[in-house]
């Protein structure tokens, strides 16, 4: 195998060259099957090429975090403003009306809870693909701890999910989890996103960082950014804007939506950035006008 010693650091990302046109609007997915493309077309808007994902999967390791105490009250009313619902099968079955027409991305791994000091001990598959099919899932999210103690186990879960995903035509989202010992740097995210894509992830979720355009360029599949911790609305919208400008194909925000005092208006403002080209400032002006 290749030896890491003496490896030449990447330096030419060809930022002036657009991704190759493979005949399908989702980056790197031109050679996949019809069913997988059809599901990706539910996740990513064919007009903008982007997606707004609403994440409410936090309870599977954090419990009843603020804003998710009653998901039937706080999350269900938000569904119409998102493109994709990102949650666990338990939360979706119990709290989301089956009449929704939104795409569903199921959290498909289990991890250690917040009771443990080390949250990067690895993850395994938390559902059977037959159940994902029963739930009409458009995608499955696999948490991966690149650089953490659970790296091997989580990457094994990703590989097995990718195998089944290609078999049944269900896209797999590789999620770059960041433990306390992992630095949130451009170098780390470039490495982690590339690994997940090369192991079979059809799209990747990661955090925004400096020089994010190089992270995007080095990843052969689409990247969506995580919202992370709750930020002031103007800061969250500016982060989303910078990420889209750097080549991200969407956002997967949770706490920055359901912990906002005005979650509907915040989600609508995020859509303005992701789908309509608003700047962060313009989206925040929309938000303030909407709540006044």
Beta strands, then each sheet from edge to edge (+ up, - down):
strand 1: 51-55
strand 2: 84-87
strand 3: 103-107
strand 4: 109-110
strand 5: 124-125
strand 6: 139-144
strand 7: 171-176
strand 8: 203-206
strand 9: 222-226
strand 10: 250-253
sheet 1: 1+ 2+ 3+ 6+ 7+ 8+ 9+ 10+ 1+
sheet 2: 4+ 5-
end
